[in-house]
Amino acid sequence: MVVRRWISSLFSTRFLLYTNTITSCTMLCAGDALQQVISSDEGTKFDRDRTGRMTAMGLILGPMTHAWYKLLDGYAFRGSRTLVAVKKIVCDVGVAPLFSSTTITGMALLEGKSVSAAMGEYRQKFWHLFLLDLSLWPPVQFLNFFFLPPSFRVVYVNCVVLAYNCCLSYIKHNHTLGDASSSETKG
């Protein structure tokens, strides 16, 4: 009974921003750590700084996601439940580049890169990120908006984000993605 009340209070309007931010930080941390474990070779050292930077991005992405869903839920989407879900999916797919650019450029800035280099990295990896977003988010968001109440939307997305963050971390830290044009200019 006490645990149920505690969980209920975490998802109340009063603490939802904090809950969503902490969940975002946790899922970004876990996603990067999992990606490092999956892709590491023997002898490769775990990069705690990298995971720390990914976790820190949750302090930006958590409130962004919270505000985005609050905005979507605040607009009066009219029509059948299916039509409402489809409209919200279209909105989310449209905003996906903003979230992925924030992640990639934010991580690059935390690594000490210049704004120009951070934006260049995002441009190089844009298509990989966009294809990932298009293949994952429409079905995920359909389930999210069709079946879940608003207070559980960000938490649900953050659970899916664990797998997404593994892919995102791979794209971010794979230096061969999008480098075909830059290797031509070096040669």
N, CA, C and O atoms as a DFTB+ gen file, in Angstrom:
748 C
 N C O
     1  1       0.811      -1.192       0.000
     2  2       0.000       0.000       0.000
     3  2       0.861       1.267       0.000
     4  3       0.549       2.225      -0.707
     5  1       1.940       1.278       0.786
     6  2       2.827       2.431       0.874
     7  2       3.557       2.627      -0.461
     8  3       3.702       3.753      -0.937
     9  1       4.011       1.525      -1.054
    10  2       4.725       1.599      -2.334
    11  2       3.796       2.139      -3.413
    12  3       4.204       2.956      -4.239
    13  1       2.571       1.690      -3.405
    14  2       1.593       2.144      -4.403
    15  2       1.359       3.658      -4.285
    16  3       1.296       4.361      -5.294
    17  1       1.232       4.147      -3.056
    18  2       1.043       5.594      -2.847
    19  2       2.277       6.372      -3.282
    20  3       2.168       7.441      -3.882
    21  1       3.453       5.827      -2.974
    22  2       4.700       6.475      -3.348
    23  2       4.823       6.567      -4.866
    24  3       5.154       7.628      -5.395
    25  1       4.560       5.471      -5.568
    26  2       4.608       5.467      -7.027
    27  2       3.563       6.418      -7.591
    28  3       3.842       7.157      -8.535
    29  1       2.386       6.405      -7.030
    30  2       1.319       7.299      -7.469
    31  2       1.732       8.761      -7.309
    32  3       1.431       9.588      -8.170
    33  1       2.417       9.083      -6.217
    34  2       2.853      10.470      -6.016
    35  2       3.935      10.870      -7.009
    36  3       3.995      12.025      -7.432
    37  1       4.795       9.917      -7.385
    38  2       5.829      10.215      -8.378
    39  2       5.235      10.612      -9.717
    40  3       5.797      11.437     -10.436
    41  1       4.084      10.016     -10.050
    42  2       3.456      10.283     -11.336
    43  2       2.342      11.319     -11.242
    44  3       1.583      11.518     -12.190
    45  1       2.253      11.969     -10.101
    46  2       1.278      13.049      -9.975
    47  2       1.822      14.271     -10.693
    48  3       3.021      14.360     -10.959
    49  1       0.960      15.191     -10.999
    50  2       1.351      16.410     -11.699
    51  2       2.437      17.159     -10.934
    52  3       3.316      17.770     -11.540
    53  1       2.379      17.114      -9.625
    54  2       3.303      17.866      -8.781
    55  2       4.766      17.459      -8.985
    56  3       5.642      18.323      -9.003
    57  1       5.044      16.159      -9.140
    58  2       6.416      15.673      -9.243
    59  2       6.767      15.117     -10.616
    60  3       7.863      14.586     -10.793
    61  1       5.880      15.220     -11.581
    62  2       6.076      14.559     -12.863
    63  2       7.309      15.055     -13.614
    64  3       8.013      14.249     -14.223
    65  1       7.587      16.346     -13.590
    66  2       8.782      16.862     -14.259
    67  2      10.041      16.209     -13.685
    68  3      10.924      15.798     -14.437
    69  1      10.126      16.114     -12.370
    70  2      11.285      15.502     -11.725
    71  2      11.368      14.016     -12.060
    72  3      12.442      13.504     -12.377
    73  1      10.251      13.339     -11.989
    74  2      10.206      11.908     -12.317
    75  2      10.665      11.683     -13.751
    76  3      11.465      10.786     -14.018
    77  1      10.160      12.499     -14.672
    78  2      10.520      12.341     -16.077
    79  2      11.993      12.659     -16.328
    80  3      12.638      12.000     -17.143
    81  1      12.523      13.652     -15.640
    82  2      13.932      14.005     -15.802
    83  2      14.840      12.911     -15.243
    84  3      15.816      12.524     -15.885
    85  1      14.525      12.423     -14.070
    86  2      15.321      11.345     -13.468
    87  2      15.247      10.081     -14.323
    88  3      16.248       9.390     -14.512
    89  1      14.062       9.789     -14.833
    90  2      13.908       8.620     -15.700
    91  2      14.722       8.784     -16.975
    92  3      15.353       7.832     -17.433
    93  1      14.715       9.976     -17.551
    94  2      15.509      10.228     -18.762
    95  2      16.996      10.054     -18.489
    96  3      17.694       9.403     -19.266
    97  1      17.486      10.622     -17.406
    98  2      18.901      10.466     -17.046
    99  2      19.255       8.989     -16.871
   100  3      20.281       8.521     -17.364
   101  1      18.399       8.272     -16.168
   102  2      18.638       6.851     -15.899
   103  2      18.663       6.035     -17.183
   104  3      19.540       5.190     -17.359
   105  1      17.720       6.272     -18.076
   106  2      17.647       5.499     -19.309
   107  2      18.791       5.845     -20.273
   108  3      19.286       4.968     -20.982
   109  1      19.208       7.100     -20.303
   110  2      20.359       7.465     -21.128
   111  2      21.630       6.816     -20.586
   112  3      22.459       6.331     -21.356
   113  1      21.782       6.808     -19.275
   114  2      22.916       6.160     -18.631
   115  2      22.912       4.661     -18.936
   116  3      23.923       4.108     -19.371
   117  1      21.790       4.019     -18.710
   118  2      21.692       2.573     -18.934
   119  2      21.875       2.216     -20.402
   120  3      22.519       1.216     -20.719
   121  1      21.319       3.016     -21.297
   122  2      21.448       2.749     -22.726
   123  2      22.885       2.819     -23.190
   124  3      23.333       1.959     -23.949
   125  1      23.620       3.837     -22.745
   126  2      25.019       3.956     -23.133
   127  2      25.845       2.840     -22.506
   128  3      26.696       2.249     -23.172
   129  1      25.603       2.547     -21.235
   130  2      26.349       1.474     -20.569
   131  2      26.096       0.136     -21.263
   132  3      27.031      -0.629     -21.500
   133  1      24.856      -0.141     -21.583
   134  2      24.516      -1.377     -22.276
   135  2      25.183      -1.439     -23.641
   136  3      25.693      -2.487     -24.037
   137  1      25.181      -0.333     -24.358
   138  2      25.818      -0.295     -25.680
   139  2      27.312      -0.541     -25.554
   140  3      27.888      -1.243     -26.385
   141  1      27.945       0.015     -24.546
   142  2      29.377      -0.214     -24.357
   143  2      29.670      -1.678     -24.049
   144  3      30.645      -2.238     -24.550
   145  1      28.834      -2.291     -23.233
   146  2      29.025      -3.700     -22.885
   147  2      28.823      -4.581     -24.123
   148  3      29.598      -5.507     -24.362
   149  1      27.790      -4.293     -24.899
   150  2      27.486      -5.088     -26.094
   151  2      28.600      -4.978     -27.129
   152  3      28.985      -5.980     -27.732
   153  1      29.117      -3.779     -27.340
   154  2      30.071      -3.565     -28.430
   155  2      31.538      -3.623     -28.008
   156  3      32.422      -3.434     -28.844
   157  1      31.813      -3.879     -26.739
   158  2      33.206      -3.836     -26.299
   159  2      33.951      -5.109     -26.670
   160  3      33.402      -6.210     -26.690
   161  1      35.203      -4.904     -26.957
   162  2      36.116      -6.023     -27.170
   163  2      36.795      -6.303     -25.842
   164  3      36.773      -5.481     -24.926
   165  1      37.404      -7.491     -25.757
   166  2      38.163      -7.769     -24.540
   167  2      39.301      -6.763     -24.442
   168  3      39.973      -6.465     -25.429
   169  1      39.500      -6.262     -23.269
   170  2      40.564      -5.281     -23.081
   171  2      40.102      -3.842     -23.257
   172  3      40.813      -2.910     -22.882
   173  1      38.902      -3.656     -23.831
   174  2      38.374      -2.307     -23.975
   175  2      37.860      -1.854     -22.616
   176  3      37.073      -2.545     -21.968
   177  1      38.311      -0.703     -22.208
   178  2      37.923      -0.171     -20.907
   179  2      36.579       0.535     -21.007
   180  3      36.303       1.225     -21.989
   181  1      35.747       0.361     -19.994
   182  2      34.458       1.038     -19.925
   183  2      34.695       2.534     -19.777
   184  3      35.456       2.955     -18.906
   185  1      34.055       3.341     -20.613
   186  2      34.246       4.784     -20.624
   187  2      33.198       5.451     -19.729
   188  3      32.087       5.749     -20.168
   189  1      33.568       5.674     -18.487
   190  2      32.639       6.280     -17.511
   191  2      32.316       7.732     -17.863
   192  3      31.194       8.191     -17.647
   193  1      33.282       8.441     -18.396
   194  2      33.043       9.840     -18.772
   195  2      31.982       9.918     -19.864
   196  3      31.093      10.767     -19.819
   197  1      32.085       9.029     -20.839
   198  2      31.105       8.981     -21.926
   199  2      29.706       8.718     -21.372
   200  3      28.744       9.383     -21.756
   201  1      29.598       7.746     -20.469
   202  2      28.301       7.437     -19.864
   203  2      27.817       8.605     -19.013
   204  3      26.618       8.881     -18.964
   205  1      28.730       9.284     -18.348
   206  2      28.358      10.464     -17.563
   207  2      27.808      11.578     -18.444
   208  3      26.835      12.238     -18.081
   209  1      28.432      11.788     -19.608
   210  2      27.935      12.809     -20.540
   211  2      26.542      12.431     -21.054
   212  3      25.658      13.279     -21.174
   213  1      26.369      11.156     -21.352
   214  2      25.063      10.705     -21.832
   215  2      24.008      10.910     -20.736
   216  3      22.893      11.352     -21.013
   217  1      24.364      10.593     -19.517
   218  2      23.458      10.789     -18.383
   219  2      23.113      12.265     -18.219
   220  3      21.955      12.615     -17.990
   221  1      24.105      13.117     -18.336
   222  2      23.889      14.565     -18.201
   223  2      22.916      15.083     -19.260
   224  3      22.177      16.035     -19.009
   225  1      22.913      14.470     -20.427
   226  2      21.973      14.897     -21.473
   227  2      20.525      14.703     -21.025
   228  3      19.626      15.379     -21.525
   229  1      20.297      13.794     -20.097
   230  2      18.953      13.602     -19.549
   231  2      18.426      14.832     -18.834
   232  3      17.214      15.029     -18.737
   233  1      19.344      15.669     -18.327
   234  2      18.928      16.908     -17.669
   235  2      18.338      17.899     -18.667
   236  3      17.586      18.797     -18.289
   237  1      18.679      17.733     -19.931
   238  2      18.096      18.559     -20.995
   239  2      16.919      17.840     -21.645
   240  3      15.841      18.408     -21.815
   241  1      17.149      16.573     -22.007
   242  2      16.125      15.826     -22.747
   243  2      14.903      15.475     -21.902
   244  3      13.789      15.421     -22.424
   245  1      15.094      15.238     -20.611
   246  2      13.953      14.934     -19.732
   247  2      12.940      16.075     -19.710
   248  3      11.763      15.848     -19.989
   249  1      13.370      17.299     -19.384
   250  2      12.435      18.426     -19.415
   251  2      11.889      18.717     -20.816
   252  3      10.732      19.111     -20.964
   253  1      12.732      18.520     -21.854
   254  2      12.238      18.728     -23.225
   255  2      11.094      17.763     -23.539
   256  3      10.055      18.159     -24.068
   257  1      11.306      16.497     -23.206
   258  2      10.287      15.477     -23.461
   259  2       9.035      15.756     -22.636
   260  3       7.915      15.659     -23.137
   261  1       9.235      16.100     -21.378
   262  2       8.110      16.432     -20.500
   263  2       7.282      17.578     -21.090
   264  3       6.056      17.498     -21.172
   265  1       7.975      18.636     -21.497
   266  2       7.275      19.805     -22.065
   267  2       6.594      19.442     -23.383
   268  3       5.489      19.911     -23.657
   269  1       7.238      18.615     -24.197
   270  2       6.663      18.232     -25.482
   271  2       5.340      17.477     -25.289
   272  3       4.348      17.781     -25.950
   273  1       5.332      16.497     -24.386
   274  2       4.100      15.739     -24.164
   275  2       3.033      16.591     -23.481
   276  3       1.841      16.427     -23.744
   277  1       3.451      17.480     -22.625
   278  2       2.493      18.386     -21.996
   279  2       1.848      19.278     -23.058
   280  3       0.640      19.514     -23.026
   281  1       2.653      19.767     -23.991
   282  2       2.151      20.581     -25.089
   283  2       1.181      19.774     -25.957
   284  3       0.093      20.246     -26.286
   285  1       1.583      18.564     -26.320
   286  2       0.708      17.717     -27.149
   287  2      -0.611      17.407     -26.441
   288  3      -1.683      17.466     -27.043
   289  1      -0.512      17.077     -25.158
   290  2      -1.731      16.759     -24.412
   291  2      -2.602      17.991     -24.190
   292  3      -3.814      17.870     -24.009
   293  1      -1.992      19.175     -24.202
   294  2      -2.743      20.403     -23.990
   295  2      -3.534      20.853     -25.203
   296  3      -4.547      21.542     -25.076
   297  1      -3.060      20.456     -26.392
   298  2      -3.796      20.825     -27.599
   299  2      -5.021      19.942     -27.740
   300  3      -4.993      18.751     -27.431
   301  1      -6.053      20.529     -28.195
   302  2      -7.309      19.792     -28.353
   303  2      -7.285      19.048     -29.684
   304  3      -7.762      19.558     -30.697
   305  1      -6.732      17.855     -29.674
   306  2      -6.800      17.000     -30.857
   307  2      -8.193      16.402     -30.869
   308  3      -8.597      15.731     -29.919
   309  1      -8.913      16.644     -31.928
   310  2     -10.290      16.181     -32.039
   311  2     -10.383      14.996     -32.988
   312  3      -9.565      14.842     -33.895
   313  1     -11.373      14.178     -32.770
   314  2     -11.622      13.041     -33.641
   315  2     -11.610      11.747     -32.855
   316  3     -11.580      11.743     -31.624
   317  1     -11.633      10.650     -33.593
   318  2     -11.619       9.336     -32.950
   319  2     -10.278       9.136     -32.254
   320  3      -9.318       9.871     -32.484
   321  1     -10.242       8.145     -31.418
   322  2      -9.013       7.841     -30.704
   323  2      -7.871       7.540     -31.676
   324  3      -6.734       7.961     -31.462
   325  1      -8.181       6.819     -32.726
   326  2      -7.175       6.480     -33.739
   327  2      -6.672       7.732     -34.431
   328  3      -5.466       7.887     -34.618
   329  1      -7.572       8.630     -34.817
   330  2      -7.184       9.864     -35.486
   331  2      -6.306      10.724     -34.574
   332  3      -5.331      11.322     -35.029
   333  1      -6.649      10.783     -33.307
   334  2      -5.858      11.543     -32.341
   335  2      -4.453      10.949     -32.249
   336  3      -3.464      11.683     -32.248
   337  1      -4.365       9.616     -32.172
   338  2      -3.056       8.955     -32.093
   339  2      -2.228       9.237     -33.345
   340  3      -1.033       9.516     -33.243
   341  1      -2.839       9.169     -34.506
   342  2      -2.131       9.424     -35.760
   343  2      -1.626      10.865     -35.810
   344  3      -0.488      11.108     -36.212
   345  1      -2.457      11.814     -35.407
   346  2      -2.032      13.221     -35.407
   347  2      -0.842      13.436     -34.479
   348  3       0.092      14.161     -34.820
   349  1      -0.875      12.814     -33.322
   350  2       0.225      12.973     -32.376
   351  2       1.492      12.294     -32.881
   352  3       2.592      12.798     -32.655
   353  1       1.355      11.161     -33.558
   354  2       2.525      10.484     -34.134
   355  2       3.182      11.377     -35.172
   356  3       4.405      11.506     -35.207
   357  1       2.368      11.991     -36.015
   358  2       2.905      12.898     -37.039
   359  2       3.661      14.044     -36.375
   360  3       4.742      14.422     -36.825
   361  1       3.098      14.591     -35.316
   362  2       3.794      15.663     -34.582
   363  2       5.125      15.172     -34.021
   364  3       6.136      15.868     -34.114
   365  1       5.125      13.978     -33.442
   366  2       6.352      13.447     -32.851
   367  2       7.419      13.146     -33.889
   368  3       8.596      13.429     -33.666
   369  1       7.023      12.578     -35.019
   370  2       7.999      12.306     -36.078
   371  2       8.587      13.625     -36.577
   372  3       9.769      13.703     -36.909
   373  1       7.755      14.651     -36.625
   374  2       8.237      15.957     -37.060
   375  2       9.239      16.571     -36.105
   376  3      10.122      17.316     -36.532
   377  1       9.122      16.276     -34.827
   378  2      10.018      16.871     -33.834
   379  2      11.231      15.979     -33.542
   380  3      12.155      16.417     -32.856
   381  1      11.249      14.754     -34.041
   382  2      12.361      13.826     -33.771
   383  2      13.728      14.423     -34.112
   384  3      14.666      14.253     -33.333
   385  1      13.879      15.120     -35.252
   386  2      15.201      15.717     -35.530
   387  2      15.662      16.718     -34.464
   388  3      16.861      16.839     -34.215
   389  1      14.737      17.427     -33.842
   390  2      15.112      18.356     -32.777
   391  2      15.713      17.596     -31.597
   392  3      16.731      18.008     -31.042
   393  1      15.082      16.487     -31.216
   394  2      15.591      15.709     -30.091
   395  2      16.920      15.043     -30.427
   396  3      17.835      15.050     -29.604
   397  1      17.040      14.469     -31.622
   398  2      18.300      13.802     -31.976
   399  2      19.427      14.823     -32.164
   400  3      20.570      14.550     -31.796
   401  1      19.119      15.993     -32.731
   402  2      20.165      17.004     -32.884
   403  2      20.613      17.528     -31.525
   404  3      21.796      17.799     -31.321
   405  1      19.679      17.669     -30.607
   406  2      20.034      18.105     -29.253
   407  2      20.963      17.087     -28.603
   408  3      21.941      17.459     -27.953
   409  1      20.658      15.808     -28.777
   410  2      21.479      14.759     -28.174
   411  2      22.874      14.729     -28.782
   412  3      23.866      14.775     -28.056
   413  1      22.958      14.652     -30.095
   414  2      24.266      14.525     -30.754
   415  2      25.110      15.784     -30.560
   416  3      26.288      15.691     -30.214
   417  1      24.522      16.954     -30.778
   418  2      25.304      18.184     -30.609
   419  2      25.625      18.435     -29.136
   420  3      26.722      18.888     -28.808
   421  1      24.684      18.145     -28.257
   422  2      24.936      18.316     -26.824
   423  2      26.068      17.429     -26.340
   424  3      26.932      17.870     -25.582
   425  1      26.061      16.172     -26.781
   426  2      27.150      15.260     -26.410
   427  2      28.483      15.764     -26.957
   428  3      29.495      15.746     -26.255
   429  1      28.480      16.212     -28.204
   430  2      29.711      16.720     -28.813
   431  2      30.230      17.938     -28.048
   432  3      31.435      18.069     -27.831
   433  1      29.330      18.822     -27.643
   434  2      29.744      19.996     -26.857
   435  2      30.314      19.570     -25.505
   436  3      31.303      20.136     -25.041
   437  1      29.691      18.572     -24.871
   438  2      30.208      18.066     -23.601
   439  2      31.571      17.391     -23.775
   440  3      32.354      17.317     -22.828
   441  1      31.851      16.901     -24.983
   442  2      33.161      16.312     -25.280
   443  2      34.216      17.387     -25.539
   444  3      35.396      17.074     -25.693
   445  1      33.792      18.656     -25.588
   446  2      34.724      19.758     -25.811
   447  2      34.835      20.203     -27.258
   448  3      35.712      20.998     -27.595
   449  1      33.963      19.702     -28.113
   450  2      33.994      20.113     -29.518
   451  2      33.362      21.492     -29.661
   452  3      32.592      21.926     -28.804
   453  1      33.695      22.172     -30.747
   454  2      33.099      23.478     -31.029
   455  2      31.661      23.293     -31.507
   456  3      31.253      22.190     -31.871
   457  1      30.907      24.379     -31.502
   458  2      29.529      24.327     -31.993
   459  2      29.513      23.893     -33.453
   460  3      28.667      23.097     -33.859
   461  1      30.446      24.415     -34.238
   462  2      30.532      24.061     -35.655
   463  2      30.825      22.571     -35.839
   464  3      30.209      21.918     -36.681
   465  1      31.754      22.037     -35.063
   466  2      32.085      20.610     -35.159
   467  2      30.916      19.754     -34.680
   468  3      30.648      18.697     -35.252
   469  1      30.218      20.202     -33.637
   470  2      29.055      19.463     -33.121
   471  2      27.950      19.398     -34.170
   472  3      27.350      18.345     -34.386
   473  1      27.686      20.527     -34.819
   474  2      26.662      20.545     -35.872
   475  2      27.106      19.710     -37.071
   476  3      26.283      19.049     -37.704
   477  1      28.377      19.735     -37.380
   478  2      28.912      18.924     -38.472
   479  2      28.732      17.437     -38.203
   480  3      28.388      16.668     -39.101
   481  1      28.967      17.044     -36.961
   482  2      28.763      15.635     -36.596
   483  2      27.299      15.253     -36.766
   484  3      26.987      14.179     -37.280
   485  1      26.403      16.133     -36.332
   486  2      24.976      15.844     -36.495
   487  2      24.619      15.711     -37.975
   488  3      23.900      14.788     -38.360
   489  1      25.109      16.614     -38.793
   490  2      24.826      16.536     -40.232
   491  2      25.326      15.223     -40.824
   492  3      24.652      14.623     -41.661
   493  1      26.495      14.779     -40.398
   494  2      27.051      13.518     -40.901
   495  2      26.195      12.315     -40.518
   496  3      26.101      11.349     -41.275
   497  1      25.582      12.374     -39.360
   498  2      24.853      11.219     -38.840
   499  2      23.341      11.359     -38.968
   500  3      22.589      10.498     -38.510
   501  1      22.901      12.451     -39.594
   502  2      21.476      12.748     -39.679
   503  2      20.653      11.595     -40.256
   504  3      19.654      11.200     -39.654
   505  1      21.045      11.051     -41.399
   506  2      20.225      10.020     -42.051
   507  2      20.134       8.750     -41.224
   508  3      19.086       8.105     -41.196
   509  1      21.209       8.385     -40.555
   510  2      21.164       7.209     -39.682
   511  2      20.166       7.438     -38.545
   512  3      19.372       6.558     -38.212
   513  1      20.221       8.621     -37.965
   514  2      19.309       8.964     -36.875
   515  2      17.864       9.051     -37.363
   516  3      16.947       8.559     -36.704
   517  1      17.673       9.672     -38.507
   518  2      16.322       9.854     -39.033
   519  2      15.677       8.511     -39.378
   520  3      14.496       8.299     -39.103
   521  1      16.449       7.606     -39.980
   522  2      15.914       6.279     -40.296
   523  2      15.592       5.493     -39.025
   524  3      14.589       4.781     -38.968
   525  1      16.434       5.624     -38.019
   526  2      16.148       4.998     -36.727
   527  2      14.849       5.550     -36.156
   528  3      13.988       4.790     -35.713
   529  1      14.707       6.868     -36.168
   530  2      13.491       7.507     -35.648
   531  2      12.242       7.050     -36.405
   532  3      11.222       6.740     -35.790
   533  1      12.321       7.010     -37.724
   534  2      11.158       6.616     -38.530
   535  2      10.770       5.159     -38.332
   536  3       9.587       4.823     -38.373
   537  1      11.740       4.301     -38.120
   538  2      11.412       2.887     -37.966
   539  2      10.900       2.546     -36.568
   540  3      10.157       1.581     -36.397
   541  1      11.290       3.323     -35.587
   542  2      10.906       3.003     -34.210
   543  2       9.702       3.787     -33.694
   544  3       8.756       3.198     -33.171
   545  1       9.731       5.098     -33.836
   546  2       8.774       5.923     -33.111
   547  2       7.323       5.848     -33.565
   548  3       6.449       5.882     -32.698
   549  1       6.994       5.750     -34.836
   550  2       5.565       5.669     -35.167
   551  2       4.815       4.530     -34.473
   552  3       3.759       4.788     -33.896
   553  1       5.302       3.280     -34.498
   554  2       4.539       2.242     -33.786
   555  2       4.554       2.432     -32.268
   556  3       3.555       2.180     -31.594
   557  1       5.686       2.874     -31.744
   558  2       5.781       3.103     -30.302
   559  2       4.792       4.186     -29.874
   560  3       4.086       4.030     -28.878
   561  1       4.746       5.278     -30.629
   562  2       3.875       6.381     -30.250
   563  2       2.397       6.059     -30.480
   564  3       1.530       6.572     -29.771
   565  1       2.117       5.227     -31.452
   566  2       0.718       4.812     -31.633
   567  2       0.236       4.109     -30.371
   568  3      -0.845       4.411     -29.865
   569  1       1.023       3.183     -29.868
   570  2       0.657       2.492     -28.622
   571  2       0.593       3.479     -27.460
   572  3      -0.301       3.404     -26.617
   573  1       1.540       4.394     -27.425
   574  2       1.615       5.382     -26.350
   575  2       0.346       6.233     -26.288
   576  3      -0.277       6.349     -25.233
   577  1      -0.028       6.819     -27.404
   578  2      -1.166       7.741     -27.391
   579  2      -2.506       7.045     -27.471
   580  3      -3.529       7.617     -27.092
   581  1      -2.513       5.830     -27.954
   582  2      -3.785       5.125     -28.081
   583  2      -4.186       4.438     -26.785
   584  3      -5.373       4.356     -26.470
   585  1      -3.211       3.943     -26.029
   586  2      -3.542       3.120     -24.865
   587  2      -3.165       3.694     -23.505
   588  3      -3.760       3.306     -22.499
   589  1      -2.203       4.598     -23.440
   590  2      -1.706       5.032     -22.131
   591  2      -2.278       6.367     -21.684
   592  3      -2.536       7.244     -22.508
   593  1      -2.474       6.521     -20.387
   594  2      -2.883       7.835     -19.867
   595  2      -1.685       8.788     -19.897
   596  3      -0.539       8.339     -19.867
   597  1      -1.938      10.088     -19.957
   598  2      -0.855      11.075     -20.079
   599  2       0.251      10.952     -19.028
   600  3       1.419      11.172     -19.350
   601  1      -0.076      10.615     -17.813
   602  2       0.944      10.586     -16.764
   603  2       1.984       9.482     -16.951
   604  3       3.041       9.528     -16.321
   605  1       1.709       8.494     -17.801
   606  2       2.657       7.406     -18.015
   607  2       3.385       7.504     -19.357
   608  3       4.196       6.633     -19.674
   609  1       3.121       8.528     -20.141
   610  2       3.677       8.607     -21.493
   611  2       5.193       8.739     -21.513
   612  3       5.866       8.016     -22.247
   613  1       5.732       9.640     -20.727
   614  2       7.179       9.840     -20.752
   615  2       7.898       8.615     -20.182
   616  3       8.948       8.228     -20.694
   617  1       7.355       8.008     -19.144
   618  2       7.976       6.816     -18.567
   619  2       7.967       5.672     -19.590
   620  3       8.975       4.982     -19.746
   621  1       6.858       5.466     -20.278
   622  2       6.769       4.444     -21.318
   623  2       7.818       4.711     -22.399
   624  3       8.551       3.809     -22.802
   625  1       7.878       5.949     -22.857
   626  2       8.848       6.317     -23.891
   627  2      10.269       6.077     -23.375
   628  3      11.125       5.603     -24.123
   629  1      10.524       6.397     -22.115
   630  2      11.861       6.182     -21.569
   631  2      12.222       4.708     -21.478
   632  3      13.399       4.361     -21.583
   633  1      11.248       3.837     -21.287
   634  2      11.522       2.397     -21.309
   635  2      11.922       1.955     -22.717
   636  3      12.861       1.176     -22.879
   637  1      11.217       2.446     -23.726
   638  2      11.580       2.155     -25.117
   639  2      12.921       2.798     -25.438
   640  3      13.717       2.263     -26.209
   641  1      13.152       3.940     -24.838
   642  2      14.371       4.690     -25.078
   643  2      15.612       3.906     -24.648
   644  3      16.704       4.170     -25.151
   645  1      15.468       2.960     -23.738
   646  2      16.617       2.150     -23.349
   647  2      17.215       1.480     -24.588
   648  3      18.423       1.551     -24.811
   649  1      16.382       0.839     -25.380
   650  2      16.864       0.216     -26.628
   651  2      17.284       1.293     -27.626
   652  3      18.316       1.168     -28.286
   653  1      16.484       2.344     -27.731
   654  2      16.800       3.441     -28.649
   655  2      18.150       4.066     -28.297
   656  3      18.944       4.378     -29.184
   657  1      18.407       4.249     -26.998
   658  2      19.661       4.866     -26.570
   659  2      20.872       4.003     -26.883
   660  3      21.960       4.521     -27.137
   661  1      20.685       2.685     -26.865
   662  2      21.780       1.807     -27.295
   663  2      22.131       2.108     -28.751
   664  3      23.303       2.227     -29.106
   665  1      21.092       2.230     -29.591
   666  2      21.312       2.548     -31.006
   667  2      21.870       3.960     -31.164
   668  3      22.790       4.186     -31.950
   669  1      21.314       4.898     -30.420
   670  2      21.763       6.290     -30.481
   671  2      23.230       6.409     -30.055
   672  3      24.012       7.119     -30.689
   673  1      23.591       5.717     -28.989
   674  2      24.967       5.730     -28.513
   675  2      25.890       5.110     -29.559
   676  3      26.998       5.599     -29.779
   677  1      25.441       4.046     -30.197
   678  2      26.243       3.424     -31.256
   679  2      26.472       4.416     -32.400
   680  3      27.597       4.582     -32.871
   681  1      25.396       5.069     -32.841
   682  2      25.513       6.041     -33.937
   683  2      26.418       7.192     -33.521
   684  3      27.279       7.613     -34.295
   685  1      26.236       7.701     -32.316
   686  2      27.031       8.832     -31.830
   687  2      28.512       8.482     -31.775
   688  3      29.351       9.285     -32.182
   689  1      28.841       7.304     -31.280
   690  2      30.239       6.965     -31.036
   691  2      30.874       6.133     -32.136
   692  3      32.040       5.755     -32.017
   693  1      30.148       5.839     -33.197
   694  2      30.716       5.129     -34.336
   695  2      31.271       6.190     -35.286
   696  3      30.519       6.901     -35.952
   697  1      32.557       6.280     -35.332
   698  2      33.198       7.346     -36.105
   699  2      33.239       7.070     -37.602
   700  3      33.677       7.922     -38.374
   701  1      32.788       5.893     -38.021
   702  2      32.773       5.603     -39.457
   703  2      31.446       5.973     -40.108
   704  3      31.365       6.045     -41.334
   705  1      30.406       6.208     -39.313
   706  2      29.095       6.570     -39.874
   707  2      29.144       7.991     -40.419
   708  3      29.498       8.935     -39.713
   709  1      28.784       8.120     -41.675
   710  2      28.708       9.446     -42.278
   711  2      30.054      10.044     -42.620
   712  3      30.128      11.210     -43.007
   713  1      31.131       9.266     -42.486
   714  2      32.462       9.819     -42.749
   715  2      32.944       9.640     -44.185
   716  3      34.083       9.988     -44.496
   717  1      32.110       9.110     -45.056
   718  2      32.545       8.891     -46.442
   719  2      32.987      10.205     -47.091
   720  3      34.003      10.245     -47.786
   721  1      32.230      11.272     -46.866
   722  2      32.583      12.562     -47.473
   723  2      33.831      13.160     -46.838
   724  3      34.640      13.781     -47.528
   725  1      33.995      12.977     -45.517
   726  2      35.159      13.570     -44.875
   727  2      36.428      12.791     -45.196
   728  3      37.506      13.385     -45.243
   729  1      36.334      11.456     -45.422
   730  2      37.531      10.701     -45.774
   731  2      37.990      11.031     -47.187
   732  3      39.179      10.942     -47.493
   733  1      37.043      11.415     -48.053
   734  2      37.410      11.815     -49.408
   735  2      38.213      13.122     -49.396
   736  3      39.149      13.294     -50.176
   737  1      37.833      14.030     -48.507
   738  2      38.519      15.310     -48.475
   739  2      39.886      15.203     -47.809
   740  3      40.760      16.031     -48.069
   741  1      40.088      14.202     -46.955
   742  2      41.374      14.021     -46.285
   743  2      42.402      13.403     -47.218
   744  3      43.593      13.703     -47.139
   745  1      41.925      12.534     -48.104
   746  2      42.812      11.755     -48.959
   747  2      43.410      12.555     -50.030
   748  3      44.182      12.032     -50.833
